[in-house]
Amino acid sequence: MAYVVGEACIKCKYTDCVEVCPVDCFYEGENMLVIHPDECIDCGVCEPECPAEAIKPDTEAEAAEKWGELNREYSAMWPNITRKKDAPADADSWKEVGNKFAEHFSANPGEGN
């Protein structure tokens, strides 16, 4: 089992989760983060740290089906992120927005660190 980052992260991209991860398994896209499922040790410390509640265990049906493969795919392409960064200035305004994947997902990599 591992954790995955879902739609709620898009355009919010808080990095509080990165700071507590003991194995540095987060990868940064232009407007969201993902978790490498083979690196995640299922400790769960990241889940309560996410202000957008975007991190879920892959045992949840939607998390596994929709987001598991996306996390696997993009964690292989995006740079690793191991330190907390400032969230986008408008992050709070995106927390409750729906349908973010279809309308706002970017496959472009982030900067990493």
Jmol script that loads the backbone (N, CA, C; Angstrom):
load data "model"
ATOM      1  N   MET A   1       0.840  -1.179   0.000  1.00  0.00           N
ATOM      2  CA  MET A   1       0.000   0.000   0.000  1.00  0.00           C
ATOM      3  C   MET A   1       0.885   1.243   0.000  1.00  0.00           C
ATOM      4  N   ALA A   2       0.372   2.297  -0.593  1.00  0.00           N
ATOM      5  CA  ALA A   2       1.062   3.585  -0.629  1.00  0.00           C
ATOM      6  C   ALA A   2       0.009   4.683  -0.553  1.00  0.00           C
ATOM      7  N   TYR A   3       0.464   5.888  -0.527  1.00  0.00           N
ATOM      8  CA  TYR A   3      -0.424   7.039  -0.574  1.00  0.00           C
ATOM      9  C   TYR A   3      -0.312   7.666  -1.954  1.00  0.00           C
ATOM     10  N   VAL A   4      -1.371   8.357  -2.373  1.00  0.00           N
ATOM     11  CA  VAL A   4      -1.374   9.038  -3.655  1.00  0.00           C
ATOM     12  C   VAL A   4      -1.888  10.462  -3.459  1.00  0.00           C
ATOM     13  N   VAL A   5      -1.475  11.334  -4.353  1.00  0.00           N
ATOM     14  CA  VAL A   5      -1.953  12.709  -4.351  1.00  0.00           C
ATOM     15  C   VAL A   5      -3.034  12.810  -5.416  1.00  0.00           C
ATOM     16  N   GLY A   6      -4.153  13.409  -5.062  1.00  0.00           N
ATOM     17  CA  GLY A   6      -5.276  13.511  -5.982  1.00  0.00           C
ATOM     18  C   GLY A   6      -5.554  14.922  -6.453  1.00  0.00           C
ATOM     19  N   GLU A   7      -6.708  15.065  -7.055  1.00  0.00           N
ATOM     20  CA  GLU A   7      -7.128  16.291  -7.727  1.00  0.00           C
ATOM     21  C   GLU A   7      -7.081  17.536  -6.855  1.00  0.00           C
ATOM     22  N   ALA A   8      -7.343  17.383  -5.573  1.00  0.00           N
ATOM     23  CA  ALA A   8      -7.393  18.549  -4.691  1.00  0.00           C
ATOM     24  C   ALA A   8      -6.064  19.310  -4.637  1.00  0.00           C
ATOM     25  N   CYS A   9      -4.974  18.663  -5.012  1.00  0.00           N
ATOM     26  CA  CYS A   9      -3.664  19.322  -5.000  1.00  0.00           C
ATOM     27  C   CYS A   9      -3.485  20.293  -6.168  1.00  0.00           C
ATOM     28  N   ILE A  10      -4.172  20.047  -7.255  1.00  0.00           N
ATOM     29  CA  ILE A  10      -3.987  20.867  -8.457  1.00  0.00           C
ATOM     30  C   ILE A  10      -4.298  22.336  -8.164  1.00  0.00           C
ATOM     31  N   LYS A  11      -3.367  23.193  -8.515  1.00  0.00           N
ATOM     32  CA  LYS A  11      -3.430  24.649  -8.337  1.00  0.00           C
ATOM     33  C   LYS A  11      -3.264  25.083  -6.876  1.00  0.00           C
ATOM     34  N   CYS A  12      -3.263  24.140  -5.926  1.00  0.00           N
ATOM     35  CA  CYS A  12      -3.000  24.484  -4.532  1.00  0.00           C
ATOM     36  C   CYS A  12      -1.517  24.262  -4.240  1.00  0.00           C
ATOM     37  N   LYS A  13      -1.057  23.078  -4.516  1.00  0.00           N
ATOM     38  CA  LYS A  13       0.343  22.671  -4.387  1.00  0.00           C
ATOM     39  C   LYS A  13       1.000  23.153  -3.095  1.00  0.00           C
ATOM     40  N   TYR A  14       0.333  22.851  -1.976  1.00  0.00           N
ATOM     41  CA  TYR A  14       0.954  23.084  -0.678  1.00  0.00           C
ATOM     42  C   TYR A  14       2.063  22.045  -0.549  1.00  0.00           C
ATOM     43  N   THR A  15       3.129  22.381   0.095  1.00  0.00           N
ATOM     44  CA  THR A  15       4.223  21.420   0.223  1.00  0.00           C
ATOM     45  C   THR A  15       4.497  21.029   1.674  1.00  0.00           C
ATOM     46  N   ASP A  16       3.520  21.208   2.521  1.00  0.00           N
ATOM     47  CA  ASP A  16       3.664  20.813   3.924  1.00  0.00           C
ATOM     48  C   ASP A  16       3.988  19.326   4.037  1.00  0.00           C
ATOM     49  N   CYS A  17       3.409  18.532   3.148  1.00  0.00           N
ATOM     50  CA  CYS A  17       3.603  17.085   3.139  1.00  0.00           C
ATOM     51  C   CYS A  17       5.051  16.704   2.867  1.00  0.00           C
ATOM     52  N   VAL A  18       5.693  17.442   2.008  1.00  0.00           N
ATOM     53  CA  VAL A  18       7.078  17.170   1.615  1.00  0.00           C
ATOM     54  C   VAL A  18       8.001  17.256   2.817  1.00  0.00           C
ATOM     55  N   GLU A  19       7.746  18.225   3.647  1.00  0.00           N
ATOM     56  CA  GLU A  19       8.605  18.481   4.805  1.00  0.00           C
ATOM     57  C   GLU A  19       8.616  17.327   5.805  1.00  0.00           C
ATOM     58  N   VAL A  20       7.528  16.582   5.912  1.00  0.00           N
ATOM     59  CA  VAL A  20       7.457  15.509   6.906  1.00  0.00           C
ATOM     60  C   VAL A  20       7.773  14.126   6.345  1.00  0.00           C
ATOM     61  N   CYS A  21       7.904  13.997   5.032  1.00  0.00           N
ATOM     62  CA  CYS A  21       8.126  12.686   4.414  1.00  0.00           C
ATOM     63  C   CYS A  21       9.525  12.153   4.756  1.00  0.00           C
ATOM     64  N   PRO A  22       9.597  10.993   5.415  1.00  0.00           N
ATOM     65  CA  PRO A  22      10.909  10.464   5.805  1.00  0.00           C
ATOM     66  C   PRO A  22      11.700   9.825   4.662  1.00  0.00           C
ATOM     67  N   VAL A  23      11.054   9.582   3.522  1.00  0.00           N
ATOM     68  CA  VAL A  23      11.752   8.913   2.412  1.00  0.00           C
ATOM     69  C   VAL A  23      11.814   9.758   1.141  1.00  0.00           C
ATOM     70  N   ASP A  24      11.403  11.001   1.211  1.00  0.00           N
ATOM     71  CA  ASP A  24      11.501  11.929   0.073  1.00  0.00           C
ATOM     72  C   ASP A  24      10.888  11.357  -1.205  1.00  0.00           C
ATOM     73  N   CYS A  25       9.647  10.911  -1.120  1.00  0.00           N
ATOM     74  CA  CYS A  25       8.992  10.276  -2.272  1.00  0.00           C
ATOM     75  C   CYS A  25       8.041  11.201  -3.026  1.00  0.00           C
ATOM     76  N   PHE A  26       8.139  12.523  -2.804  1.00  0.00           N
ATOM     77  CA  PHE A  26       7.289  13.477  -3.519  1.00  0.00           C
ATOM     78  C   PHE A  26       8.014  14.036  -4.730  1.00  0.00           C
ATOM     79  N   TYR A  27       7.237  14.259  -5.787  1.00  0.00           N
ATOM     80  CA  TYR A  27       7.757  14.800  -7.037  1.00  0.00           C
ATOM     81  C   TYR A  27       6.879  15.969  -7.440  1.00  0.00           C
ATOM     82  N   GLU A  28       7.518  16.992  -8.035  1.00  0.00           N
ATOM     83  CA  GLU A  28       6.829  18.250  -8.263  1.00  0.00           C
ATOM     84  C   GLU A  28       6.524  18.520  -9.731  1.00  0.00           C
ATOM     85  N   GLY A  29       5.235  18.734  -9.989  1.00  0.00           N
ATOM     86  CA  GLY A  29       4.800  19.204 -11.287  1.00  0.00           C
ATOM     87  C   GLY A  29       4.598  20.705 -11.235  1.00  0.00           C
ATOM     88  N   GLU A  30       4.250  21.260 -12.352  1.00  0.00           N
ATOM     89  CA  GLU A  30       4.038  22.710 -12.431  1.00  0.00           C
ATOM     90  C   GLU A  30       2.967  23.181 -11.453  1.00  0.00           C
ATOM     91  N   ASN A  31       1.874  22.396 -11.307  1.00  0.00           N
ATOM     92  CA  ASN A  31       0.817  22.865 -10.414  1.00  0.00           C
ATOM     93  C   ASN A  31       0.262  21.805  -9.461  1.00  0.00           C
ATOM     94  N   MET A  32       1.007  20.722  -9.258  1.00  0.00           N
ATOM     95  CA  MET A  32       0.636  19.735  -8.239  1.00  0.00           C
ATOM     96  C   MET A  32       1.827  18.876  -7.883  1.00  0.00           C
ATOM     97  N   LEU A  33       1.680  18.078  -6.851  1.00  0.00           N
ATOM     98  CA  LEU A  33       2.693  17.115  -6.441  1.00  0.00           C
ATOM     99  C   LEU A  33       2.167  15.710  -6.683  1.00  0.00           C
ATOM    100  N   VAL A  34       3.063  14.740  -6.762  1.00  0.00           N
ATOM    101  CA  VAL A  34       2.684  13.333  -6.801  1.00  0.00           C
ATOM    102  C   VAL A  34       3.629  12.556  -5.888  1.00  0.00           C
ATOM    103  N   ILE A  35       3.227  11.338  -5.545  1.00  0.00           N
ATOM    104  CA  ILE A  35       4.025  10.443  -4.712  1.00  0.00           C
ATOM    105  C   ILE A  35       4.451   9.258  -5.562  1.00  0.00           C
ATOM    106  N   HIS A  36       5.725   8.902  -5.471  1.00  0.00           N
ATOM    107  CA  HIS A  36       6.201   7.708  -6.179  1.00  0.00           C
ATOM    108  C   HIS A  36       5.751   6.495  -5.350  1.00  0.00           C
ATOM    109  N   PRO A  37       4.876   5.654  -5.884  1.00  0.00           N
ATOM    110  CA  PRO A  37       4.302   4.565  -5.091  1.00  0.00           C
ATOM    111  C   PRO A  37       5.311   3.501  -4.658  1.00  0.00           C
ATOM    112  N   ASP A  38       6.388   3.336  -5.391  1.00  0.00           N
ATOM    113  CA  ASP A  38       7.392   2.340  -5.001  1.00  0.00           C
ATOM    114  C   ASP A  38       8.348   2.863  -3.931  1.00  0.00           C
ATOM    115  N   GLU A  39       8.360   4.154  -3.737  1.00  0.00           N
ATOM    116  CA  GLU A  39       9.212   4.757  -2.712  1.00  0.00           C
ATOM    117  C   GLU A  39       8.456   5.019  -1.415  1.00  0.00           C
ATOM    118  N   CYS A  40       7.148   5.187  -1.508  1.00  0.00           N
ATOM    119  CA  CYS A  40       6.311   5.459  -0.337  1.00  0.00           C
ATOM    120  C   CYS A  40       6.333   4.249   0.592  1.00  0.00           C
ATOM    121  N   ILE A  41       6.575   4.496   1.876  1.00  0.00           N
ATOM    122  CA  ILE A  41       6.631   3.397   2.853  1.00  0.00           C
ATOM    123  C   ILE A  41       5.332   3.276   3.653  1.00  0.00           C
ATOM    124  N   ASP A  42       4.298   3.980   3.223  1.00  0.00           N
ATOM    125  CA  ASP A  42       2.980   3.881   3.855  1.00  0.00           C
ATOM    126  C   ASP A  42       2.985   4.293   5.321  1.00  0.00           C
ATOM    127  N   CYS A  43       3.793   5.275   5.656  1.00  0.00           N
ATOM    128  CA  CYS A  43       3.824   5.714   7.051  1.00  0.00           C
ATOM    129  C   CYS A  43       2.636   6.603   7.388  1.00  0.00           C
ATOM    130  N   GLY A  44       2.104   7.302   6.380  1.00  0.00           N
ATOM    131  CA  GLY A  44       0.914   8.124   6.576  1.00  0.00           C
ATOM    132  C   GLY A  44       1.134   9.486   7.200  1.00  0.00           C
ATOM    133  N   VAL A  45       2.366   9.877   7.468  1.00  0.00           N
ATOM    134  CA  VAL A  45       2.574  11.170   8.119  1.00  0.00           C
ATOM    135  C   VAL A  45       2.219  12.349   7.213  1.00  0.00           C
ATOM    136  N   CYS A  46       2.222  12.140   5.919  1.00  0.00           N
ATOM    137  CA  CYS A  46       1.922  13.229   4.986  1.00  0.00           C
ATOM    138  C   CYS A  46       0.433  13.570   4.926  1.00  0.00           C
ATOM    139  N   GLU A  47      -0.408  12.578   5.079  1.00  0.00           N
ATOM    140  CA  GLU A  47      -1.845  12.781   4.886  1.00  0.00           C
ATOM    141  C   GLU A  47      -2.432  13.897   5.750  1.00  0.00           C
ATOM    142  N   PRO A  48      -2.207  13.910   7.057  1.00  0.00           N
ATOM    143  CA  PRO A  48      -2.810  14.980   7.864  1.00  0.00           C
ATOM    144  C   PRO A  48      -2.167  16.346   7.662  1.00  0.00           C
ATOM    145  N   GLU A  49      -1.018  16.398   7.020  1.00  0.00           N
ATOM    146  CA  GLU A  49      -0.320  17.665   6.796  1.00  0.00           C
ATOM    147  C   GLU A  49      -0.871  18.458   5.612  1.00  0.00           C
ATOM    148  N   CYS A  50      -1.644  17.815   4.752  1.00  0.00           N
ATOM    149  CA  CYS A  50      -2.121  18.467   3.530  1.00  0.00           C
ATOM    150  C   CYS A  50      -3.335  19.350   3.807  1.00  0.00           C
ATOM    151  N   PRO A  51      -3.192  20.680   3.663  1.00  0.00           N
ATOM    152  CA  PRO A  51      -4.322  21.584   3.898  1.00  0.00           C
ATOM    153  C   PRO A  51      -5.484  21.366   2.926  1.00  0.00           C
ATOM    154  N   ALA A  52      -5.199  20.821   1.749  1.00  0.00           N
ATOM    155  CA  ALA A  52      -6.252  20.600   0.748  1.00  0.00           C
ATOM    156  C   ALA A  52      -6.855  19.202   0.846  1.00  0.00           C
ATOM    157  N   GLU A  53      -6.352  18.382   1.760  1.00  0.00           N
ATOM    158  CA  GLU A  53      -6.815  16.994   1.925  1.00  0.00           C
ATOM    159  C   GLU A  53      -6.714  16.221   0.612  1.00  0.00           C
ATOM    160  N   ALA A  54      -5.601  16.419  -0.084  1.00  0.00           N
ATOM    161  CA  ALA A  54      -5.391  15.801  -1.396  1.00  0.00           C
ATOM    162  C   ALA A  54      -4.710  14.441  -1.325  1.00  0.00           C
ATOM    163  N   ILE A  55      -4.180  14.070  -0.171  1.00  0.00           N
ATOM    164  CA  ILE A  55      -3.436  12.817  -0.045  1.00  0.00           C
ATOM    165  C   ILE A  55      -4.340  11.745   0.550  1.00  0.00           C
ATOM    166  N   LYS A  56      -4.403  10.613  -0.152  1.00  0.00           N
ATOM    167  CA  LYS A  56      -5.268   9.506   0.270  1.00  0.00           C
ATOM    168  C   LYS A  56      -4.511   8.186   0.158  1.00  0.00           C
ATOM    169  N   PRO A  57      -4.887   7.200   0.981  1.00  0.00           N
ATOM    170  CA  PRO A  57      -4.276   5.879   0.816  1.00  0.00           C
ATOM    171  C   PRO A  57      -4.781   5.237  -0.474  1.00  0.00           C
ATOM    172  N   ASP A  58      -3.923   4.489  -1.125  1.00  0.00           N
ATOM    173  CA  ASP A  58      -4.336   3.873  -2.395  1.00  0.00           C
ATOM    174  C   ASP A  58      -5.292   2.698  -2.204  1.00  0.00           C
ATOM    175  N   THR A  59      -5.711   2.474  -0.979  1.00  0.00           N
ATOM    176  CA  THR A  59      -6.730   1.455  -0.728  1.00  0.00           C
ATOM    177  C   THR A  59      -8.133   2.008  -0.968  1.00  0.00           C
ATOM    178  N   GLU A  60      -8.257   3.320  -1.053  1.00  0.00           N
ATOM    179  CA  GLU A  60      -9.541   3.926  -1.386  1.00  0.00           C
ATOM    180  C   GLU A  60      -9.752   3.780  -2.890  1.00  0.00           C
ATOM    181  N   ALA A  61     -10.916   3.368  -3.307  1.00  0.00           N
ATOM    182  CA  ALA A  61     -11.185   3.036  -4.708  1.00  0.00           C
ATOM    183  C   ALA A  61     -10.798   4.146  -5.681  1.00  0.00           C
ATOM    184  N   GLU A  62     -11.291   5.360  -5.466  1.00  0.00           N
ATOM    185  CA  GLU A  62     -10.985   6.448  -6.397  1.00  0.00           C
ATOM    186  C   GLU A  62      -9.495   6.757  -6.412  1.00  0.00           C
ATOM    187  N   ALA A  63      -8.877   6.731  -5.242  1.00  0.00           N
ATOM    188  CA  ALA A  63      -7.444   7.018  -5.167  1.00  0.00           C
ATOM    189  C   ALA A  63      -6.656   6.004  -5.979  1.00  0.00           C
ATOM    190  N   ALA A  64      -6.987   4.748  -5.836  1.00  0.00           N
ATOM    191  CA  ALA A  64      -6.252   3.700  -6.546  1.00  0.00           C
ATOM    192  C   ALA A  64      -6.510   3.728  -8.042  1.00  0.00           C
ATOM    193  N   GLU A  65      -7.751   3.819  -8.428  1.00  0.00           N
ATOM    194  CA  GLU A  65      -8.108   3.734  -9.842  1.00  0.00           C
ATOM    195  C   GLU A  65      -7.651   4.937 -10.646  1.00  0.00           C
ATOM    196  N   LYS A  66      -7.997   6.120 -10.209  1.00  0.00           N
ATOM    197  CA  LYS A  66      -7.720   7.305 -11.005  1.00  0.00           C
ATOM    198  C   LYS A  66      -6.342   7.889 -10.745  1.00  0.00           C
ATOM    199  N   TRP A  67      -5.932   7.932  -9.507  1.00  0.00           N
ATOM    200  CA  TRP A  67      -4.739   8.678  -9.144  1.00  0.00           C
ATOM    201  C   TRP A  67      -3.491   7.830  -8.983  1.00  0.00           C
ATOM    202  N   GLY A  68      -3.645   6.542  -8.743  1.00  0.00           N
ATOM    203  CA  GLY A  68      -2.480   5.676  -8.582  1.00  0.00           C
ATOM    204  C   GLY A  68      -1.584   5.675  -9.807  1.00  0.00           C
ATOM    205  N   GLU A  69      -2.164   5.502 -10.974  1.00  0.00           N
ATOM    206  CA  GLU A  69      -1.376   5.466 -12.205  1.00  0.00           C
ATOM    207  C   GLU A  69      -0.805   6.838 -12.540  1.00  0.00           C
ATOM    208  N   LEU A  70      -1.584   7.892 -12.303  1.00  0.00           N
ATOM    209  CA  LEU A  70      -1.077   9.233 -12.564  1.00  0.00           C
ATOM    210  C   LEU A  70       0.135   9.528 -11.676  1.00  0.00           C
ATOM    211  N   ASN A  71       0.061   9.150 -10.400  1.00  0.00           N
ATOM    212  CA  ASN A  71       1.189   9.364  -9.500  1.00  0.00           C
ATOM    213  C   ASN A  71       2.404   8.569  -9.965  1.00  0.00           C
ATOM    214  N   ARG A  72       2.190   7.329 -10.373  1.00  0.00           N
ATOM    215  CA  ARG A  72       3.299   6.495 -10.849  1.00  0.00           C
ATOM    216  C   ARG A  72       3.937   7.115 -12.103  1.00  0.00           C
ATOM    217  N   GLU A  73       3.117   7.486 -13.052  1.00  0.00           N
ATOM    218  CA  GLU A  73       3.605   8.022 -14.324  1.00  0.00           C
ATOM    219  C   GLU A  73       4.408   9.311 -14.134  1.00  0.00           C
ATOM    220  N   TYR A  74       3.839  10.267 -13.414  1.00  0.00           N
ATOM    221  CA  TYR A  74       4.495  11.562 -13.307  1.00  0.00           C
ATOM    222  C   TYR A  74       5.639  11.579 -12.303  1.00  0.00           C
ATOM    223  N   SER A  75       5.638  10.695 -11.321  1.00  0.00           N
ATOM    224  CA  SER A  75       6.777  10.650 -10.401  1.00  0.00           C
ATOM    225  C   SER A  75       8.035  10.166 -11.120  1.00  0.00           C
ATOM    226  N   ALA A  76       7.861   9.485 -12.235  1.00  0.00           N
ATOM    227  CA  ALA A  76       9.013   9.035 -13.027  1.00  0.00           C
ATOM    228  C   ALA A  76       9.544  10.150 -13.933  1.00  0.00           C
ATOM    229  N   MET A  77       8.764  11.213 -14.134  1.00  0.00           N
ATOM    230  CA  MET A  77       9.156  12.284 -15.052  1.00  0.00           C
ATOM    231  C   MET A  77       9.479  13.611 -14.368  1.00  0.00           C
ATOM    232  N   TRP A  78       8.844  13.868 -13.234  1.00  0.00           N
ATOM    233  CA  TRP A  78       9.007  15.155 -12.568  1.00  0.00           C
ATOM    234  C   TRP A  78      10.163  15.111 -11.575  1.00  0.00           C
ATOM    235  N   PRO A  79      10.727  16.277 -11.230  1.00  0.00           N
ATOM    236  CA  PRO A  79      11.840  16.315 -10.279  1.00  0.00           C
ATOM    237  C   PRO A  79      11.389  16.074  -8.841  1.00  0.00           C
ATOM    238  N   ASN A  80      12.289  15.492  -8.082  1.00  0.00           N
ATOM    239  CA  ASN A  80      12.051  15.232  -6.666  1.00  0.00           C
ATOM    240  C   ASN A  80      12.011  16.551  -5.905  1.00  0.00           C
ATOM    241  N   ILE A  81      11.141  16.608  -4.906  1.00  0.00           N
ATOM    242  CA  ILE A  81      11.070  17.780  -4.028  1.00  0.00           C
ATOM    243  C   ILE A  81      11.179  17.282  -2.593  1.00  0.00           C
ATOM    244  N   THR A  82      12.095  17.868  -1.843  1.00  0.00           N
ATOM    245  CA  THR A  82      12.360  17.397  -0.485  1.00  0.00           C
ATOM    246  C   THR A  82      12.216  18.494   0.572  1.00  0.00           C
ATOM    247  N   ARG A  83      12.002  19.724   0.129  1.00  0.00           N
ATOM    248  CA  ARG A  83      11.864  20.830   1.071  1.00  0.00           C
ATOM    249  C   ARG A  83      10.586  21.612   0.795  1.00  0.00           C
ATOM    250  N   LYS A  84      10.011  22.099   1.874  1.00  0.00           N
ATOM    251  CA  LYS A  84       8.797  22.900   1.764  1.00  0.00           C
ATOM    252  C   LYS A  84       9.082  24.203   1.031  1.00  0.00           C
ATOM    253  N   LYS A  85       8.142  24.586   0.172  1.00  0.00           N
ATOM    254  CA  LYS A  85       8.194  25.857  -0.536  1.00  0.00           C
ATOM    255  C   LYS A  85       6.923  26.629  -0.204  1.00  0.00           C
ATOM    256  N   ASP A  86       6.923  27.901  -0.530  1.00  0.00           N
ATOM    257  CA  ASP A  86       5.700  28.685  -0.364  1.00  0.00           C
ATOM    258  C   ASP A  86       4.650  28.180  -1.345  1.00  0.00           C
ATOM    259  N   ALA A  87       3.429  28.102  -0.883  1.00  0.00           N
ATOM    260  CA  ALA A  87       2.318  27.722  -1.759  1.00  0.00           C
ATOM    261  C   ALA A  87       2.037  28.881  -2.715  1.00  0.00           C
ATOM    262  N   PRO A  88       1.401  28.595  -3.839  1.00  0.00           N
ATOM    263  CA  PRO A  88       1.017  29.691  -4.730  1.00  0.00           C
ATOM    264  C   PRO A  88       0.172  30.717  -3.969  1.00  0.00           C
ATOM    265  N   ALA A  89       0.294  31.963  -4.327  1.00  0.00           N
ATOM    266  CA  ALA A  89      -0.410  33.041  -3.623  1.00  0.00           C
ATOM    267  C   ALA A  89      -1.925  32.831  -3.597  1.00  0.00           C
ATOM    268  N   ASP A  90      -2.472  32.207  -4.639  1.00  0.00           N
ATOM    269  CA  ASP A  90      -3.920  32.001  -4.702  1.00  0.00           C
ATOM    270  C   ASP A  90      -4.349  30.584  -4.320  1.00  0.00           C
ATOM    271  N   ALA A  91      -3.477  29.840  -3.662  1.00  0.00           N
ATOM    272  CA  ALA A  91      -3.758  28.440  -3.324  1.00  0.00           C
ATOM    273  C   ALA A  91      -5.063  28.258  -2.547  1.00  0.00           C
ATOM    274  N   ASP A  92      -5.294  29.077  -1.556  1.00  0.00           N
ATOM    275  CA  ASP A  92      -6.509  28.930  -0.742  1.00  0.00           C
ATOM    276  C   ASP A  92      -7.772  29.080  -1.569  1.00  0.00           C
ATOM    277  N   SER A  93      -7.740  29.897  -2.582  1.00  0.00           N
ATOM    278  CA  SER A  93      -8.933  30.104  -3.407  1.00  0.00           C
ATOM    279  C   SER A  93      -9.240  28.904  -4.297  1.00  0.00           C
ATOM    280  N   TRP A  94      -8.278  27.995  -4.473  1.00  0.00           N
ATOM    281  CA  TRP A  94      -8.478  26.810  -5.308  1.00  0.00           C
ATOM    282  C   TRP A  94      -8.897  25.572  -4.507  1.00  0.00           C
ATOM    283  N   LYS A  95      -8.865  25.639  -3.190  1.00  0.00           N
ATOM    284  CA  LYS A  95      -9.127  24.451  -2.367  1.00  0.00           C
ATOM    285  C   LYS A  95     -10.494  23.823  -2.621  1.00  0.00           C
ATOM    286  N   GLU A  96     -11.504  24.600  -2.846  1.00  0.00           N
ATOM    287  CA  GLU A  96     -12.865  24.076  -3.004  1.00  0.00           C
ATOM    288  C   GLU A  96     -13.320  23.973  -4.456  1.00  0.00           C
ATOM    289  N   VAL A  97     -12.470  24.289  -5.392  1.00  0.00           N
ATOM    290  CA  VAL A  97     -12.831  24.251  -6.809  1.00  0.00           C
ATOM    291  C   VAL A  97     -12.891  22.798  -7.280  1.00  0.00           C
ATOM    292  N   GLY A  98     -13.921  22.459  -8.050  1.00  0.00           N
ATOM    293  CA  GLY A  98     -14.068  21.106  -8.578  1.00  0.00           C
ATOM    294  C   GLY A  98     -13.561  20.986 -10.000  1.00  0.00           C
ATOM    295  N   ASN A  99     -13.490  19.769 -10.491  1.00  0.00           N
ATOM    296  CA  ASN A  99     -13.111  19.470 -11.873  1.00  0.00           C
ATOM    297  C   ASN A  99     -11.766  20.077 -12.260  1.00  0.00           C
ATOM    298  N   LYS A 100     -10.847  20.121 -11.316  1.00  0.00           N
ATOM    299  CA  LYS A 100      -9.560  20.742 -11.577  1.00  0.00           C
ATOM    300  C   LYS A 100      -8.705  19.925 -12.542  1.00  0.00           C
ATOM    301  N   PHE A 101      -8.812  18.606 -12.514  1.00  0.00           N
ATOM    302  CA  PHE A 101      -7.971  17.814 -13.410  1.00  0.00           C
ATOM    303  C   PHE A 101      -8.290  18.119 -14.870  1.00  0.00           C
ATOM    304  N   ALA A 102      -9.548  18.069 -15.234  1.00  0.00           N
ATOM    305  CA  ALA A 102      -9.946  18.293 -16.628  1.00  0.00           C
ATOM    306  C   ALA A 102      -9.631  19.710 -17.104  1.00  0.00           C
ATOM    307  N   GLU A 103      -9.728  20.660 -16.209  1.00  0.00           N
ATOM    308  CA  GLU A 103      -9.595  22.048 -16.617  1.00  0.00           C
ATOM    309  C   GLU A 103      -8.246  22.699 -16.319  1.00  0.00           C
ATOM    310  N   HIS A 104      -7.474  22.121 -15.368  1.00  0.00           N
ATOM    311  CA  HIS A 104      -6.279  22.835 -14.932  1.00  0.00           C
ATOM    312  C   HIS A 104      -5.012  21.999 -14.779  1.00  0.00           C
ATOM    313  N   PHE A 105      -5.086  20.692 -14.913  1.00  0.00           N
ATOM    314  CA  PHE A 105      -3.897  19.859 -14.744  1.00  0.00           C
ATOM    315  C   PHE A 105      -2.828  20.221 -15.769  1.00  0.00           C
ATOM    316  N   SER A 106      -1.592  20.288 -15.332  1.00  0.00           N
ATOM    317  CA  SER A 106      -0.463  20.525 -16.222  1.00  0.00           C
ATOM    318  C   SER A 106       0.512  19.360 -16.108  1.00  0.00           C
ATOM    319  N   ALA A 107       0.914  18.804 -17.226  1.00  0.00           N
ATOM    320  CA  ALA A 107       1.901  17.723 -17.241  1.00  0.00           C
ATOM    321  C   ALA A 107       3.324  18.250 -17.179  1.00  0.00           C
ATOM    322  N   ASN A 108       3.485  19.555 -17.184  1.00  0.00           N
ATOM    323  CA  ASN A 108       4.823  20.148 -17.132  1.00  0.00           C
ATOM    324  C   ASN A 108       5.467  19.914 -15.768  1.00  0.00           C
ATOM    325  N   PRO A 109       6.766  19.698 -15.748  1.00  0.00           N
ATOM    326  CA  PRO A 109       7.459  19.505 -14.466  1.00  0.00           C
ATOM    327  C   PRO A 109       7.565  20.797 -13.679  1.00  0.00           C
ATOM    328  N   GLY A 110       7.725  20.642 -12.387  1.00  0.00           N
ATOM    329  CA  GLY A 110       8.014  21.784 -11.525  1.00  0.00           C
ATOM    330  C   GLY A 110       9.512  21.991 -11.459  1.00  0.00           C
ATOM    331  N   GLU A 111       9.954  22.741 -10.465  1.00  0.00           N
ATOM    332  CA  GLU A 111      11.376  23.041 -10.335  1.00  0.00           C
ATOM    333  C   GLU A 111      12.122  22.028  -9.496  1.00  0.00           C
ATOM    334  N   GLY A 112      11.418  21.347  -8.575  1.00  0.00           N
ATOM    335  CA  GLY A 112      12.101  20.454  -7.655  1.00  0.00           C
ATOM    336  C   GLY A 112      13.016  21.264  -6.746  1.00  0.00           C
ATOM    337  N   ASN A 113      13.985  20.588  -6.163  1.00  0.00           N
ATOM    338  CA  ASN A 113      14.991  21.319  -5.375  1.00  0.00           C
ATOM    339  C   ASN A 113      16.219  20.531  -5.277  1.00  0.00           C
TER     340      ASN A 113
END
end "model"
wireframe off; spacefill off
backbone 0.3
color backbone group
